[in-house]
Amino acid sequence: MHPITPDEITEIISKEVFSVTRWIESHISDYSAVHHLRNLARLANDTENALLSDDVQSLFLPIGRIAALIRAFPEHETLWLYLRGFWVEDEVTAAFIASFVLPLRSTGMAGDGVENVL
C-alpha cells in the first residue's frame, strides 16, 4: 500500500464535491447532502495542500445559482442552510442583495423592514 499523494487527495475531494453539488441541485430538500458538502469544505480548508482549497472552492454552487434556487423554492430550508454555510460576506453580500432581496422588494412580498435594511 502506498501513501496517498496530495494530487490524489485533491482529485478525490474534487470529485466528491462535484458529485454532491449536482445532487443538491436536483434534491433541494436533502439536508444531509448540504451537511456533507460543508464537511468537505472544512476538510479542503484544513488540508495542508494550499492549492486544494482554491480547486475545490471553484466547484461549489455559485451564489447566483443558490439565490435562483431560493427564489424558486423559498420554503426549502435546506437551500437557506446551504447559503448560510457558504456565506463569505465580503464576496456575496452585494450579489445576494442584488439577485434576491431587491427583486423580492419590487414584488411587494418583502415586509416593511426591508427599506430600513437597504
C-alpha positions as CSV (number, residue, x, y, z in Angstrom):
1,M,0.0,0.0,0.0
2,H,1.4,3.4,-0.9
3,P,0.8,6.7,0.8
4,I,-1.8,9.0,-0.8
5,T,-0.3,11.9,-2.5
6,P,-1.7,15.5,-2.4
7,D,-2.8,15.2,-6.0
8,E,-4.8,12.1,-5.2
9,I,-6.4,13.8,-2.3
10,T,-7.3,16.8,-4.5
11,E,-8.8,14.5,-7.1
12,I,-10.9,12.5,-4.6
13,I,-12.3,15.6,-2.8
14,S,-12.9,17.5,-6.0
15,K,-14.9,14.6,-7.5
16,E,-16.9,14.2,-4.3
17,V,-17.7,18.0,-4.1
18,F,-18.7,18.0,-7.8
19,S,-21.0,15.0,-7.3
20,V,-22.6,16.3,-4.1
21,T,-23.3,19.8,-5.5
22,R,-25.0,18.2,-8.5
23,W,-27.0,16.1,-6.2
24,I,-28.1,19.1,-4.1
25,E,-29.3,20.9,-7.3
26,S,-31.7,18.0,-8.0
27,H,-32.5,17.1,-4.4
28,I,-33.1,20.5,-2.8
29,S,-34.6,19.1,0.4
30,D,-31.6,16.9,1.2
31,Y,-30.1,18.5,4.3
32,S,-27.6,15.6,4.8
33,A,-26.1,16.4,1.4
34,V,-25.5,20.0,2.4
35,H,-24.1,18.9,5.7
36,H,-21.7,16.5,3.9
37,L,-20.7,19.3,1.5
38,R,-19.9,21.6,4.4
39,N,-17.7,18.9,5.9
40,L,-15.9,18.5,2.6
41,A,-15.3,22.3,2.6
42,R,-13.9,22.2,6.1
43,L,-11.7,19.3,5.0
44,A,-10.5,21.2,2.0
45,N,-9.7,24.3,4.1
46,D,-7.9,22.2,6.8
47,T,-5.7,20.3,4.4
48,E,-2.0,21.2,4.1
49,N,-2.2,21.4,0.3
50,A,-2.7,25.1,-0.4
51,L,-3.9,24.6,-3.9
52,L,-6.7,22.2,-2.8
53,S,-8.9,24.9,-1.3
54,D,-8.9,27.0,-4.5
55,D,-9.5,24.0,-6.7
56,V,-12.4,22.7,-4.5
57,Q,-13.9,26.1,-3.9
58,S,-14.5,26.6,-7.6
59,L,-16.7,23.5,-7.6
60,F,-19.3,24.8,-5.1
61,L,-22.5,26.2,-6.4
62,P,-22.1,29.9,-7.2
63,I,-24.1,32.4,-5.1
64,G,-26.2,33.3,-8.1
65,R,-27.3,29.7,-8.6
66,I,-28.2,29.3,-4.9
67,A,-30.1,32.6,-5.0
68,A,-32.0,31.4,-8.0
69,L,-32.9,28.1,-6.3
70,I,-34.0,30.0,-3.2
71,R,-36.2,32.3,-5.3
72,A,-37.8,29.3,-6.9
73,F,-38.2,27.3,-3.7
74,P,-38.1,29.7,-0.7
75,E,-39.8,27.2,1.5
76,H,-36.9,24.7,1.4
77,E,-34.8,25.4,4.5
78,T,-32.0,23.3,3.1
79,L,-31.2,25.9,0.5
80,W,-31.1,28.6,3.1
81,L,-28.8,26.4,5.2
82,Y,-26.5,26.0,2.1
83,L,-26.4,29.7,1.7
84,R,-25.6,30.3,5.4
85,G,-23.0,27.6,5.4
86,F,-21.0,29.0,2.5
87,W,-21.7,32.7,3.1
88,V,-18.5,34.7,2.7
89,E,-19.7,38.2,3.5
90,D,-17.1,40.2,1.5
91,E,-17.8,38.2,-1.6
92,V,-21.5,37.7,-1.7
93,T,-23.4,40.3,0.3
94,A,-23.9,42.7,-2.6
95,A,-24.6,39.8,-5.1
96,F,-27.2,38.4,-2.8
97,I,-28.9,41.7,-2.2
98,A,-28.9,42.4,-6.0
99,S,-30.1,39.0,-7.0
100,F,-32.6,38.2,-4.3
101,V,-33.5,41.0,-1.9
102,L,-34.1,43.7,-4.5
103,P,-36.3,41.6,-6.8
104,L,-38.3,40.4,-3.7
105,R,-38.7,44.0,-2.7
106,S,-40.0,45.0,-6.1
107,T,-42.7,42.3,-6.0
108,G,-44.1,43.7,-2.8
109,M,-43.5,40.5,-0.9
110,A,-40.9,42.0,1.4
111,G,-42.0,43.3,4.8
112,D,-41.8,47.0,5.8
113,G,-38.4,46.5,7.4
114,V,-36.6,45.8,4.1
115,E,-36.4,49.6,3.2
116,N,-34.6,50.2,6.5
117,V,-32.1,47.5,5.8
118,L,-31.3,48.8,2.3
